[in-house]
Amino acid sequence: MRLTVLHQTAKGLPITFDYDDQTYPLRESTLKIIESVKWYLWHGNTYQTLEHLNTLEMELDTANEQSNDSVTRKLLKAV
């Protein structure tokens, strides 16, 4: 249930964010990571789940520092 909420919240993220004069994708990569987390949990692979969640947290933290978007902040807090 919580993953569904994360997935729906991620749909409201900005498509990209700028960092060090480069543009990085945010929405699509976040949605892919959440789907991977769901798949790894379903198959009982908690190590990979935690690795993907750590990666997602780092991406969202960087995006939040650069854009200060409310949806990004909300998703970072949920993760």
C-alpha beads as a LAMMPS data file, in Angstrom:
LAMMPS data file: protein, C-alpha beads

79 atoms
78 bonds

1 atom types
1 bond types

-500.0 500.0 xlo xhi
-500.0 500.0 ylo yhi
-500.0 500.0 zlo zhi

Masses

1 110.0

Atoms # bond

1 1 1 0.000 0.000 0.000
2 1 1 2.780 2.462 0.854
3 1 1 4.540 1.779 -2.424
4 1 1 1.378 2.711 -4.290
5 1 1 1.328 6.054 -2.490
6 1 1 5.016 6.588 -3.343
7 1 1 4.307 5.758 -6.975
8 1 1 1.379 8.180 -7.177
9 1 1 3.388 10.938 -5.493
10 1 1 6.306 10.361 -7.875
11 1 1 4.012 11.029 -10.825
12 1 1 3.816 14.647 -9.633
13 1 1 7.595 15.193 -9.641
14 1 1 9.242 17.567 -12.088
15 1 1 10.484 15.784 -15.188
16 1 1 14.085 16.971 -14.712
17 1 1 16.271 18.910 -12.304
18 1 1 19.429 20.945 -12.865
19 1 1 22.645 20.235 -10.991
20 1 1 26.109 21.610 -11.812
21 1 1 24.965 23.085 -15.137
22 1 1 23.559 19.748 -16.293
23 1 1 20.003 18.475 -16.509
24 1 1 19.153 15.113 -14.958
25 1 1 15.931 13.102 -15.318
26 1 1 13.941 12.824 -12.119
27 1 1 10.401 11.564 -12.689
28 1 1 11.112 8.564 -14.926
29 1 1 14.120 7.371 -12.937
30 1 1 12.161 7.659 -9.683
31 1 1 9.243 5.680 -11.086
32 1 1 11.619 2.946 -12.324
33 1 1 13.317 2.710 -8.933
34 1 1 9.971 2.422 -7.140
35 1 1 8.915 -0.371 -9.506
36 1 1 12.227 -2.131 -8.859
37 1 1 11.711 -1.804 -5.107
38 1 1 8.267 -3.339 -5.443
39 1 1 9.649 -6.223 -7.512
40 1 1 12.555 -6.902 -5.123
41 1 1 10.249 -6.874 -2.109
42 1 1 7.833 -9.239 -3.812
43 1 1 10.693 -11.684 -4.426
44 1 1 12.126 -11.304 -0.914
45 1 1 15.364 -9.557 -1.883
46 1 1 15.633 -7.026 0.932
47 1 1 19.282 -6.176 0.291
48 1 1 18.579 -4.906 -3.243
49 1 1 15.467 -3.142 -1.950
50 1 1 17.502 -1.180 0.570
51 1 1 20.159 -0.363 -2.026
52 1 1 17.535 1.036 -4.409
53 1 1 15.865 3.021 -1.619
54 1 1 19.232 4.524 -0.640
55 1 1 19.852 5.506 -4.254
56 1 1 16.398 7.046 -4.492
57 1 1 16.927 8.968 -1.271
58 1 1 20.209 10.425 -2.542
59 1 1 18.645 11.461 -5.867
60 1 1 15.664 13.088 -4.174
61 1 1 17.898 14.848 -1.655
62 1 1 19.985 16.358 -4.448
63 1 1 16.878 17.352 -6.407
64 1 1 15.312 18.882 -3.293
65 1 1 18.409 20.996 -2.626
66 1 1 18.392 22.309 -6.186
67 1 1 14.697 22.887 -6.843
68 1 1 13.100 23.057 -3.380
69 1 1 9.874 21.617 -4.838
70 1 1 7.118 20.619 -2.401
71 1 1 6.421 17.283 -4.135
72 1 1 10.111 16.362 -4.053
73 1 1 10.285 17.243 -0.371
74 1 1 7.171 15.191 0.391
75 1 1 8.481 12.139 -1.478
76 1 1 11.901 12.442 0.185
77 1 1 10.250 12.475 3.589
78 1 1 8.165 9.392 2.704
79 1 1 11.199 7.463 1.488

Bonds

1 1 1 2
2 1 2 3
3 1 3 4
4 1 4 5
5 1 5 6
6 1 6 7
7 1 7 8
8 1 8 9
9 1 9 10
10 1 10 11
11 1 11 12
12 1 12 13
13 1 13 14
14 1 14 15
15 1 15 16
16 1 16 17
17 1 17 18
18 1 18 19
19 1 19 20
20 1 20 21
21 1 21 22
22 1 22 23
23 1 23 24
24 1 24 25
25 1 25 26
26 1 26 27
27 1 27 28
28 1 28 29
29 1 29 30
30 1 30 31
31 1 31 32
32 1 32 33
33 1 33 34
34 1 34 35
35 1 35 36
36 1 36 37
37 1 37 38
38 1 38 39
39 1 39 40
40 1 40 41
41 1 41 42
42 1 42 43
43 1 43 44
44 1 44 45
45 1 45 46
46 1 46 47
47 1 47 48
48 1 48 49
49 1 49 50
50 1 50 51
51 1 51 52
52 1 52 53
53 1 53 54
54 1 54 55
55 1 55 56
56 1 56 57
57 1 57 58
58 1 58 59
59 1 59 60
60 1 60 61
61 1 61 62
62 1 62 63
63 1 63 64
64 1 64 65
65 1 65 66
66 1 66 67
67 1 67 68
68 1 68 69
69 1 69 70
70 1 70 71
71 1 71 72
72 1 72 73
73 1 73 74
74 1 74 75
75 1 75 76
76 1 76 77
77 1 77 78
78 1 78 79
